[in-house]
Amino acid sequence: MDPRDRDLNSEIREERLNKRSEPMWFYDEAEESWADFRRTALPLEREHLEIRVVLRDAHAALRADPGNEHLTARVKYLEKRLQDLENQAPWLAAAVPVEVLLWGVPHG
């Protein structure tokens, strides 16, 4: 076997090994990117859920006592905070989970 053939074989082997770590589709990312996204998204999701629960309770309290100015101000503040959070991370209020959009079955 010619030494040039061995070099070619090793190049092909290395290229195949390197391609395994590359994403299959252009929109796929490596596992590290997904872990980074989840690491940054988890606190936002937790805060979003906490605000929604407190807002639900504040709405219930306001229905019980509609003339309470303190509860009215609290509801307005929580709604504004929730809107700001959804503007900061629009995928929080999306109808389709971000996992499906990014890593679901490709269309077409």
C-alpha positions in Angstrom: 0.0 0.0 0.0 1.3 3.4 -1.0 2.0 5.8 2.0 -0.2 8.4 0.3 -3.1 6.0 0.5 -2.6 5.6 4.2 -2.7 9.3 4.7 -5.8 9.5 2.7 -7.5 6.8 4.7 -6.5 8.5 8.0 -7.9 11.8 6.7 -11.2 10.1 5.8 -11.4 8.5 9.2 -10.7 11.8 11.0 -13.2 13.6 8.8 -15.9 11.0 9.7 -15.1 11.3 13.4 -15.4 15.1 13.2 -18.7 15.0 11.4 -20.3 12.9 14.2 -20.0 15.9 16.6 -21.5 18.3 14.1 -25.3 18.8 14.2 -27.4 16.9 11.6 -29.6 19.8 10.6 -28.6 23.5 10.4 -31.0 24.4 13.3 -29.7 21.7 15.6 -27.1 22.7 18.2 -24.7 20.7 20.3 -25.8 19.5 23.8 -23.7 22.2 25.4 -25.8 24.9 23.8 -29.0 23.3 25.0 -27.6 23.0 28.5 -26.6 26.7 28.4 -30.0 27.7 27.2 -31.7 25.7 30.0 -29.3 27.2 32.6 -30.3 30.7 31.6 -34.0 29.9 31.0 -34.7 28.2 34.2 -34.6 31.3 36.5 -36.8 33.2 34.0 -39.3 30.4 33.9 -39.4 30.1 37.6 -40.0 33.9 38.0 -42.7 33.8 35.3 -44.5 31.0 37.1 -44.2 32.7 40.5 -45.6 36.0 39.1 -48.5 34.2 37.4 -49.4 32.4 40.7 -49.3 35.6 42.7 -51.2 37.5 40.0 -53.9 34.8 40.1 -54.2 35.1 43.8 -54.3 38.9 43.6 -57.1 38.8 41.0 -59.1 36.5 43.3 -58.6 38.8 46.2 -59.6 41.8 44.0 -62.8 40.1 43.0 -63.6 39.6 46.6 -62.9 43.2 47.5 -63.2 45.3 44.3 -62.8 48.7 46.0 -59.4 48.0 47.5 -56.9 50.4 46.0 -53.9 48.4 47.4 -55.0 45.3 45.6 -55.7 47.2 42.4 -52.2 48.7 42.4 -50.7 45.3 43.2 -52.6 43.7 40.2 -51.4 46.5 37.9 -47.8 46.1 39.1 -47.8 42.3 38.6 -49.4 42.6 35.2 -46.7 45.1 34.1 -44.0 42.9 35.5 -45.4 39.9 33.7 -45.6 41.8 30.5 -42.0 43.0 30.8 -40.8 39.5 31.5 -42.7 38.2 28.4 -41.2 41.0 26.3 -37.7 40.1 27.6 -38.2 36.4 26.8 -41.1 35.9 24.3 -40.8 32.2 24.3 -42.2 32.1 27.9 -45.7 32.8 26.7 -45.5 31.0 23.4 -48.2 28.6 22.5 -45.7 26.0 21.3 -42.8 25.0 23.7 -39.4 26.1 22.6 -38.1 22.5 22.7 -40.6 21.6 19.9 -39.6 24.6 17.8 -35.9 24.0 18.1 -35.6 20.2 18.3 -38.8 18.8 17.0 -39.4 16.9 13.8 -38.4 19.0 10.8 -41.3 20.2 8.7 -41.9 19.5 5.0 
